[in-house]
């Protein structure tokens, strides 16, 4: 599988630097992680576009799991935050990013 890090550098940063194995030290929920990180807020425009691109692509939950866990080393699990799957997580990321960016 081709690495997507270059095309999705903002999301790669989110999952690698903030949603790692010990992600709960960053916040108790995905929303907390965004609220506590100015760096994520500053990257929200690009992150939103990347999340939307993954949502509109033909990426099933299994492929997203392979990318986020296998390639990017994420430790975050959607179910731990009350979310259904990776598509739900990406929709939440789009929503949270919308708090910090104007509609383009």
Secondary structure, 3 states (H helix, E strand, C coil): CCCCCCCCHHHHHHHHHHCCCCHHHCCCCHHHHHHHCHHHHHCHHHHHHHHHHHHHCCCCHHHHHHHHHHHCCCCCCHHHHCCCCHHHHHHHHHHHHHCCCCCC
